[in-house]
């Protein structure tokens, strides 16, 4: 089985980030919060949730984006400016 293990835009994840309730949503990409990198998830109600990547304890892959529908891969370090 040739499979890349990476977080893919368009895939659905359950995220434990230290809160009592887990976040469940579709991964939209990476962003910046201050000097840190955040992962952005779209929740079922359409809310975009920015989670500081250093707070993430684990991610459960719930549903993979179809290969043909999977958007571009985010490049490491692509969210830093200046």
Biopython code that builds the backbone (N, CA, C, O; Angstrom):
import numpy as np
from Bio.PDB.StructureBuilder import StructureBuilder

atoms = [
    (1, "UNK", "N", (0.847, -1.168, 0.000)),
    (1, "UNK", "CA", (0.000, 0.000, 0.000)),
    (1, "UNK", "C", (0.898, 1.238, 0.000)),
    (1, "UNK", "O", (1.652, 1.472, 0.944)),
    (2, "UNK", "N", (0.805, 2.020, -1.064)),
    (2, "UNK", "CA", (1.582, 3.251, -1.152)),
    (2, "UNK", "C", (0.680, 4.392, -0.716)),
    (2, "UNK", "O", (-0.210, 4.808, -1.458)),
    (3, "UNK", "N", (0.915, 4.903, 0.509)),
    (3, "UNK", "CA", (0.038, 5.927, 1.059)),
    (3, "UNK", "C", (0.868, 6.995, 1.748)),
    (3, "UNK", "O", (1.753, 6.691, 2.548)),
    (4, "UNK", "N", (0.574, 8.239, 1.432)),
    (4, "UNK", "CA", (1.243, 9.337, 2.125)),
    (4, "UNK", "C", (0.516, 9.614, 3.420)),
    (4, "UNK", "O", (-0.710, 9.724, 3.441)),
    (5, "UNK", "N", (1.256, 9.725, 4.486)),
    (5, "UNK", "CA", (0.670, 10.068, 5.770)),
    (5, "UNK", "C", (0.863, 11.557, 5.980)),
    (5, "UNK", "O", (1.914, 12.012, 6.432)),
    (6, "UNK", "N", (-0.166, 12.298, 5.644)),
    (6, "UNK", "CA", (-0.107, 13.746, 5.790)),
    (6, "UNK", "C", (-1.505, 14.272, 6.052)),
    (6, "UNK", "O", (-2.499, 13.606, 5.763)),
    (7, "UNK", "N", (-1.568, 15.451, 6.592)),
    (7, "UNK", "CA", (-2.841, 16.101, 6.818)),
    (7, "UNK", "C", (-3.241, 16.742, 5.495)),
    (7, "UNK", "O", (-2.493, 17.544, 4.935)),
    (8, "UNK", "N", (-4.419, 16.387, 5.000)),
    (8, "UNK", "CA", (-4.843, 16.794, 3.672)),
    (8, "UNK", "C", (-6.021, 17.754, 3.738)),
    (8, "UNK", "O", (-7.007, 17.494, 4.427)),
    (9, "UNK", "N", (-5.914, 18.858, 3.022)),
    (9, "UNK", "CA", (-7.017, 19.802, 2.941)),
    (9, "UNK", "C", (-8.239, 19.081, 2.364)),
    (9, "UNK", "O", (-8.130, 18.317, 1.405)),
    (10, "UNK", "N", (-9.396, 19.337, 2.963)),
    (10, "UNK", "CA", (-10.631, 18.709, 2.514)),
    (10, "UNK", "C", (-10.986, 17.446, 3.273)),
    (10, "UNK", "O", (-12.104, 16.946, 3.147)),
    (11, "UNK", "N", (-10.052, 16.916, 4.065)),
    (11, "UNK", "CA", (-10.331, 15.731, 4.872)),
    (11, "UNK", "C", (-10.945, 16.149, 6.197)),
    (11, "UNK", "O", (-10.702, 17.254, 6.683)),
    (12, "UNK", "N", (-11.744, 15.261, 6.777)),
    (12, "UNK", "CA", (-12.427, 15.549, 8.042)),
    (12, "UNK", "C", (-11.657, 14.910, 9.200)),
    (12, "UNK", "O", (-11.271, 13.743, 9.137)),
    (13, "UNK", "N", (-11.444, 15.701, 10.262)),
    (13, "UNK", "CA", (-10.667, 15.256, 11.418)),
    (13, "UNK", "C", (-11.410, 15.538, 12.718)),
    (13, "UNK", "O", (-12.258, 16.428, 12.785)),
    (14, "UNK", "N", (-11.077, 14.764, 13.747)),
    (14, "UNK", "CA", (-11.466, 15.047, 15.130)),
    (14, "UNK", "C", (-10.171, 15.463, 15.821)),
    (14, "UNK", "O", (-9.172, 14.747, 15.754)),
    (15, "UNK", "N", (-10.185, 16.619, 16.487)),
    (15, "UNK", "CA", (-8.971, 17.197, 17.054)),
    (15, "UNK", "C", (-9.097, 17.339, 18.562)),
    (15, "UNK", "O", (-10.055, 17.927, 19.064)),
    (16, "UNK", "N", (-8.124, 16.795, 19.278)),
    (16, "UNK", "CA", (-8.014, 17.029, 20.720)),
    (16, "UNK", "C", (-6.963, 18.108, 20.883)),
    (16, "UNK", "O", (-5.794, 17.902, 20.554)),
    (17, "UNK", "N", (-7.381, 19.271, 21.396)),
    (17, "UNK", "CA", (-6.452, 20.383, 21.572)),
    (17, "UNK", "C", (-6.490, 20.905, 23.002)),
    (17, "UNK", "O", (-6.250, 22.085, 23.253)),
    (18, "UNK", "N", (-6.797, 20.001, 23.938)),
    (18, "UNK", "CA", (-6.720, 20.346, 25.349)),
    (18, "UNK", "C", (-8.037, 20.774, 25.965)),
    (18, "UNK", "O", (-8.157, 20.799, 27.190)),
    (19, "UNK", "N", (-9.041, 21.114, 25.146)),
    (19, "UNK", "CA", (-10.354, 21.438, 25.686)),
    (19, "UNK", "C", (-11.064, 20.143, 26.052)),
    (19, "UNK", "O", (-10.704, 19.070, 25.569)),
    (20, "UNK", "N", (-12.062, 20.250, 26.901)),
    (20, "UNK", "CA", (-12.799, 19.043, 27.286)),
    (20, "UNK", "C", (-13.554, 18.448, 26.106)),
    (20, "UNK", "O", (-13.695, 17.230, 25.999)),
    (21, "UNK", "N", (-14.041, 19.315, 25.219)),
    (21, "UNK", "CA", (-14.774, 18.841, 24.050)),
    (21, "UNK", "C", (-13.853, 18.841, 22.836)),
    (21, "UNK", "O", (-13.122, 19.805, 22.606)),
    (22, "UNK", "N", (-13.888, 17.761, 22.059)),
    (22, "UNK", "CA", (-13.064, 17.660, 20.866)),
    (22, "UNK", "C", (-13.668, 18.500, 19.748)),
    (22, "UNK", "O", (-14.880, 18.711, 19.706)),
    (23, "UNK", "N", (-12.823, 18.974, 18.851)),
    (23, "UNK", "CA", (-13.274, 19.713, 17.673)),
    (23, "UNK", "C", (-13.339, 18.746, 16.507)),
    (23, "UNK", "O", (-12.415, 17.961, 16.294)),
    (24, "UNK", "N", (-14.433, 18.799, 15.748)),
    (24, "UNK", "CA", (-14.596, 17.955, 14.580)),
    (24, "UNK", "C", (-14.893, 18.853, 13.388)),
    (24, "UNK", "O", (-15.829, 19.651, 13.419)),
    (25, "UNK", "N", (-14.090, 18.718, 12.337)),
    (25, "UNK", "CA", (-14.320, 19.558, 11.171)),
    (25, "UNK", "C", (-13.424, 19.195, 10.009)),
    (25, "UNK", "O", (-12.588, 18.296, 10.094)),
    (26, "UNK", "N", (-13.621, 19.918, 8.920)),
    (26, "UNK", "CA", (-12.862, 19.711, 7.682)),
    (26, "UNK", "C", (-11.640, 20.629, 7.705)),
    (26, "UNK", "O", (-11.756, 21.832, 7.937)),
    (27, "UNK", "N", (-10.472, 20.043, 7.460)),
    (27, "UNK", "CA", (-9.233, 20.804, 7.452)),
    (27, "UNK", "C", (-9.199, 21.693, 6.217)),
    (27, "UNK", "O", (-9.343, 21.214, 5.092)),
    (28, "UNK", "N", (-9.005, 23.013, 6.440)),
    (28, "UNK", "CA", (-8.998, 23.986, 5.353)),
    (28, "UNK", "C", (-7.599, 24.453, 4.988)),
    (28, "UNK", "O", (-7.379, 24.914, 3.868)),
    (29, "UNK", "N", (-6.640, 24.343, 5.917)),
    (29, "UNK", "CA", (-5.278, 24.774, 5.638)),
    (29, "UNK", "C", (-4.612, 25.330, 6.876)),
    (29, "UNK", "O", (-5.113, 25.187, 7.992)),
    (30, "UNK", "N", (-3.465, 25.972, 6.660)),
    (30, "UNK", "CA", (-2.690, 26.554, 7.749)),
    (30, "UNK", "C", (-2.805, 28.068, 7.709)),
    (30, "UNK", "O", (-3.030, 28.661, 6.654)),
    (31, "UNK", "N", (-2.648, 28.683, 8.875)),
    (31, "UNK", "CA", (-2.666, 30.133, 8.990)),
    (31, "UNK", "C", (-1.679, 30.529, 10.081)),
    (31, "UNK", "O", (-0.951, 29.689, 10.609)),
    (32, "UNK", "N", (-1.664, 31.805, 10.409)),
    (32, "UNK", "CA", (-0.755, 32.322, 11.427)),
    (32, "UNK", "C", (-1.563, 32.955, 12.544)),
    (32, "UNK", "O", (-2.517, 33.691, 12.292)),
    (33, "UNK", "N", (-1.176, 32.666, 13.781)),
    (33, "UNK", "CA", (-1.695, 33.361, 14.959)),
    (33, "UNK", "C", (-0.472, 33.924, 15.663)),
    (33, "UNK", "O", (0.287, 33.181, 16.285)),
    (34, "UNK", "N", (-0.282, 35.217, 15.569)),
    (34, "UNK", "CA", (0.921, 35.828, 16.139)),
    (34, "UNK", "C", (2.155, 35.245, 15.481)),
    (34, "UNK", "O", (2.315, 35.330, 14.264)),
    (35, "UNK", "N", (3.031, 34.650, 16.289)),
    (35, "UNK", "CA", (4.248, 34.018, 15.774)),
    (35, "UNK", "C", (4.090, 32.514, 15.583)),
    (35, "UNK", "O", (5.051, 31.831, 15.229)),
    (36, "UNK", "N", (2.894, 31.995, 15.811)),
    (36, "UNK", "CA", (2.670, 30.553, 15.764)),
    (36, "UNK", "C", (1.879, 30.145, 14.531)),
    (36, "UNK", "O", (1.207, 30.966, 13.907)),
    (37, "UNK", "N", (1.968, 28.879, 14.194)),
    (37, "UNK", "CA", (1.202, 28.308, 13.093)),
    (37, "UNK", "C", (-0.090, 27.730, 13.641)),
    (37, "UNK", "O", (-0.100, 27.066, 14.678)),
    (38, "UNK", "N", (-1.172, 27.989, 12.937)),
    (38, "UNK", "CA", (-2.479, 27.456, 13.320)),
    (38, "UNK", "C", (-2.997, 26.554, 12.213)),
    (38, "UNK", "O", (-2.705, 26.761, 11.035)),
    (39, "UNK", "N", (-3.771, 25.548, 12.610)),
    (39, "UNK", "CA", (-4.492, 24.715, 11.661)),
    (39, "UNK", "C", (-5.929, 25.215, 11.650)),
    (39, "UNK", "O", (-6.501, 25.482, 12.707)),
    (40, "UNK", "N", (-6.515, 25.342, 10.467)),
    (40, "UNK", "CA", (-7.853, 25.898, 10.329)),
    (40, "UNK", "C", (-8.813, 24.779, 9.955)),
    (40, "UNK", "O", (-8.584, 24.040, 8.998)),
    (41, "UNK", "N", (-9.898, 24.665, 10.729)),
    (41, "UNK", "CA", (-10.929, 23.652, 10.493)),
    (41, "UNK", "C", (-12.271, 24.336, 10.317)),
    (41, "UNK", "O", (-12.594, 25.283, 11.034)),
    (42, "UNK", "N", (-13.056, 23.851, 9.356)),
    (42, "UNK", "CA", (-14.418, 24.342, 9.183)),
    (42, "UNK", "C", (-15.356, 23.391, 9.901)),
    (42, "UNK", "O", (-15.400, 22.200, 9.593)),
    (43, "UNK", "N", (-16.108, 23.920, 10.859)),
    (43, "UNK", "CA", (-17.032, 23.113, 11.643)),
    (43, "UNK", "C", (-18.337, 22.915, 10.869)),
    (43, "UNK", "O", (-18.560, 23.567, 9.849)),
    (44, "UNK", "N", (-19.190, 22.023, 11.348)),
    (44, "UNK", "CA", (-20.450, 21.689, 10.670)),
    (44, "UNK", "C", (-21.344, 22.909, 10.475)),
    (44, "UNK", "O", (-22.101, 22.971, 9.506)),
    (45, "UNK", "N", (-21.264, 23.883, 11.389)),
    (45, "UNK", "CA", (-22.118, 25.075, 11.279)),
    (45, "UNK", "C", (-21.486, 26.174, 10.423)),
    (45, "UNK", "O", (-22.031, 27.274, 10.323)),
    (46, "UNK", "N", (-20.337, 25.880, 9.806)),
    (46, "UNK", "CA", (-19.677, 26.845, 8.935)),
    (46, "UNK", "C", (-18.634, 27.709, 9.622)),
    (46, "UNK", "O", (-17.931, 28.471, 8.958)),
    (47, "UNK", "N", (-18.521, 27.604, 10.943)),
    (47, "UNK", "CA", (-17.525, 28.372, 11.693)),
    (47, "UNK", "C", (-16.126, 27.888, 11.323)),
    (47, "UNK", "O", (-15.891, 26.687, 11.192)),
    (48, "UNK", "N", (-15.196, 28.837, 11.155)),
    (48, "UNK", "CA", (-13.793, 28.477, 10.957)),
    (48, "UNK", "C", (-13.101, 28.534, 12.308)),
    (48, "UNK", "O", (-13.123, 29.567, 12.977)),
    (49, "UNK", "N", (-12.485, 27.428, 12.715)),
    (49, "UNK", "CA", (-11.781, 27.367, 13.994)),
    (49, "UNK", "C", (-10.283, 27.290, 13.734)),
    (49, "UNK", "O", (-9.804, 26.401, 13.031)),
    (50, "UNK", "N", (-9.550, 28.245, 14.318)),
    (50, "UNK", "CA", (-8.094, 28.300, 14.215)),
    (50, "UNK", "C", (-7.532, 27.685, 15.499)),
    (50, "UNK", "O", (-7.801, 28.175, 16.595)),
    (51, "UNK", "N", (-6.761, 26.625, 15.360)),
    (51, "UNK", "CA", (-6.191, 25.944, 16.525)),
    (51, "UNK", "C", (-4.672, 26.032, 16.437)),
    (51, "UNK", "O", (-4.069, 25.596, 15.456)),
    (52, "UNK", "N", (-4.067, 26.595, 17.465)),
    (52, "UNK", "CA", (-2.615, 26.703, 17.525)),
    (52, "UNK", "C", (-2.030, 25.284, 17.437)),
    (52, "UNK", "O", (-2.389, 24.412, 18.228)),
    (53, "UNK", "N", (-1.141, 25.066, 16.485)),
    (53, "UNK", "CA", (-0.623, 23.710, 16.265)),
    (53, "UNK", "C", (0.115, 23.147, 17.475)),
    (53, "UNK", "O", (0.166, 21.929, 17.646)),
    (54, "UNK", "N", (0.687, 24.007, 18.320)),
    (54, "UNK", "CA", (1.393, 23.513, 19.504)),
    (54, "UNK", "C", (0.428, 23.006, 20.576)),
    (54, "UNK", "O", (0.857, 22.331, 21.512)),
    (55, "UNK", "N", (-0.859, 23.317, 20.460)),
    (55, "UNK", "CA", (-1.863, 22.853, 21.421)),
    (55, "UNK", "C", (-2.470, 21.505, 21.033)),
    (55, "UNK", "O", (-3.152, 20.879, 21.846)),
    (56, "UNK", "N", (-2.233, 21.057, 19.816)),
    (56, "UNK", "CA", (-2.873, 19.833, 19.344)),
    (56, "UNK", "C", (-2.222, 18.619, 19.993)),
    (56, "UNK", "O", (-1.009, 18.424, 19.923)),
    (57, "UNK", "N", (-3.071, 17.806, 20.629)),
    (57, "UNK", "CA", (-2.609, 16.584, 21.287)),
    (57, "UNK", "C", (-2.676, 15.419, 20.307)),
    (57, "UNK", "O", (-1.729, 14.641, 20.194)),
    (58, "UNK", "N", (-3.802, 15.300, 19.595)),
    (58, "UNK", "CA", (-3.909, 14.303, 18.533)),
    (58, "UNK", "C", (-4.989, 14.685, 17.552)),
    (58, "UNK", "O", (-5.870, 15.493, 17.847)),
    (59, "UNK", "N", (-4.900, 14.075, 16.354)),
    (59, "UNK", "CA", (-5.900, 14.217, 15.295)),
    (59, "UNK", "C", (-6.372, 12.819, 14.917)),
    (59, "UNK", "O", (-5.554, 11.917, 14.734)),
    (60, "UNK", "N", (-7.678, 12.632, 14.799)),
    (60, "UNK", "CA", (-8.232, 11.392, 14.269)),
    (60, "UNK", "C", (-8.736, 11.686, 12.864)),
    (60, "UNK", "O", (-9.515, 12.620, 12.672)),
    (61, "UNK", "N", (-8.308, 10.910, 11.888)),
    (61, "UNK", "CA", (-8.811, 11.047, 10.529)),
    (61, "UNK", "C", (-10.164, 10.355, 10.460)),
    (61, "UNK", "O", (-10.252, 9.142, 10.653)),
    (62, "UNK", "N", (-11.218, 11.115, 10.186)),
    (62, "UNK", "CA", (-12.568, 10.564, 10.118)),
    (62, "UNK", "C", (-12.989, 10.247, 8.687)),
    (62, "UNK", "O", (-13.679, 9.260, 8.434)),
    (63, "UNK", "N", (-12.565, 11.096, 7.756)),
    (63, "UNK", "CA", (-12.952, 10.917, 6.360)),
    (63, "UNK", "C", (-11.907, 11.584, 5.465)),
    (63, "UNK", "O", (-11.653, 12.783, 5.581)),
    (64, "UNK", "N", (-11.306, 10.798, 4.576)),
    (64, "UNK", "CA", (-10.304, 11.340, 3.665)),
    (64, "UNK", "C", (-10.972, 12.046, 2.500)),
    (64, "UNK", "O", (-12.019, 11.618, 2.015)),
    (65, "UNK", "N", (-10.354, 13.135, 2.055)),
    (65, "UNK", "CA", (-10.820, 13.813, 0.847)),
    (65, "UNK", "C", (-10.519, 12.901, -0.338)),
    (65, "UNK", "O", (-9.458, 12.279, -0.386)),
    (66, "UNK", "N", (-11.439, 12.816, -1.290)),
    (66, "UNK", "CA", (-11.143, 12.026, -2.494)),
    (66, "UNK", "C", (-9.879, 12.553, -3.162)),
    (66, "UNK", "O", (-9.631, 13.759, -3.171)),
    (67, "UNK", "N", (-9.086, 11.652, -3.716)),
    (67, "UNK", "CA", (-7.802, 12.034, -4.303)),
    (67, "UNK", "C", (-7.988, 13.119, -5.357)),
    (67, "UNK", "O", (-7.241, 14.098, -5.366)),
    (68, "UNK", "N", (-8.955, 12.968, -6.233)),
    (68, "UNK", "CA", (-9.152, 13.962, -7.290)),
    (68, "UNK", "C", (-9.679, 15.284, -6.737)),
    (68, "UNK", "O", (-9.505, 16.328, -7.365)),
    (69, "UNK", "N", (-10.322, 15.252, -5.569)),
    (69, "UNK", "CA", (-10.878, 16.473, -4.986)),
    (69, "UNK", "C", (-9.944, 17.099, -3.963)),
    (69, "UNK", "O", (-10.179, 18.219, -3.509)),
    (70, "UNK", "N", (-8.888, 16.385, -3.597)),
    (70, "UNK", "CA", (-7.975, 16.904, -2.578)),
    (70, "UNK", "C", (-7.245, 18.122, -3.127)),
    (70, "UNK", "O", (-6.575, 18.035, -4.155)),
    (71, "UNK", "N", (-7.373, 19.259, -2.444)),
    (71, "UNK", "CA", (-6.665, 20.465, -2.896)),
    (71, "UNK", "C", (-5.158, 20.298, -2.784)),
    (71, "UNK", "O", (-4.666, 19.264, -2.331)),
    (72, "UNK", "N", (-4.443, 21.315, -3.197)),
    (72, "UNK", "CA", (-2.985, 21.291, -3.161)),
    (72, "UNK", "C", (-2.465, 20.984, -1.769)),
    (72, "UNK", "O", (-3.130, 21.265, -0.772)),
    (73, "UNK", "N", (-1.290, 20.413, -1.708)),
    (73, "UNK", "CA", (-0.645, 20.155, -0.419)),
    (73, "UNK", "C", (-0.041, 21.451, 0.094)),
    (73, "UNK", "O", (0.551, 22.209, -0.675)),
    (74, "UNK", "N", (-0.185, 21.711, 1.391)),
    (74, "UNK", "CA", (0.443, 22.877, 1.991)),
    (74, "UNK", "C", (1.921, 22.585, 2.185)),
    (74, "UNK", "O", (2.294, 21.514, 2.663)),
    (75, "UNK", "N", (2.744, 23.525, 1.821)),
    (75, "UNK", "CA", (4.176, 23.368, 1.975)),
    (75, "UNK", "C", (4.571, 23.763, 3.400)),
    (75, "UNK", "O", (4.069, 24.759, 3.919)),
    (76, "UNK", "N", (5.462, 22.999, 4.040)),
    (76, "UNK", "CA", (5.917, 23.366, 5.382)),
    (76, "UNK", "C", (6.526, 24.761, 5.371)),
    (76, "UNK", "O", (7.308, 25.099, 4.482)),
    (77, "UNK", "N", (6.168, 25.555, 6.347)),
    (77, "UNK", "CA", (6.721, 26.895, 6.465)),
    (77, "UNK", "C", (6.073, 27.913, 5.548)),
    (77, "UNK", "O", (6.509, 29.063, 5.498)),
    (78, "UNK", "N", (5.035, 27.510, 4.818)),
    (78, "UNK", "CA", (4.424, 28.417, 3.849)),
    (78, "UNK", "C", (3.545, 29.476, 4.476)),
    (78, "UNK", "O", (3.047, 30.352, 3.768)),
    (79, "UNK", "N", (3.336, 29.424, 5.796)),
    (79, "UNK", "CA", (2.466, 30.395, 6.447)),
    (79, "UNK", "C", (3.245, 31.530, 7.096)),
    (79, "UNK", "O", (2.647, 32.446, 7.660)),
    (80, "UNK", "N", (4.552, 31.481, 7.024)),
    (80, "UNK", "CA", (5.354, 32.531, 7.648)),
    (80, "UNK", "C", (5.559, 33.692, 6.692)),
    (80, "UNK", "O", (5.742, 33.495, 5.491)),
    (81, "UNK", "N", (5.528, 34.889, 7.225)),
    (81, "UNK", "CA", (5.655, 36.093, 6.414)),
    (81, "UNK", "C", (6.895, 36.862, 6.796)),
    (81, "UNK", "O", (7.393, 36.747, 7.916)),
    (82, "UNK", "N", (7.400, 37.663, 5.841)),
    (82, "UNK", "CA", (8.511, 38.579, 6.118)),
    (82, "UNK", "C", (9.779, 37.868, 6.275)),
    (82, "UNK", "O", (10.813, 38.493, 6.513)),
]
sb = StructureBuilder()
sb.init_structure("model")
sb.init_model(0)
sb.init_chain("A")
sb.init_seg("    ")
for serial, (resi, resn, name, xyz) in enumerate(atoms, 1):
    if name == "N":
        sb.init_residue(resn, " ", resi, " ")
    sb.init_atom(name, np.array(xyz, "f"), 0.0, 1.0, " ", f" {name:<3s}", serial, name[0])
structure = sb.get_structure()
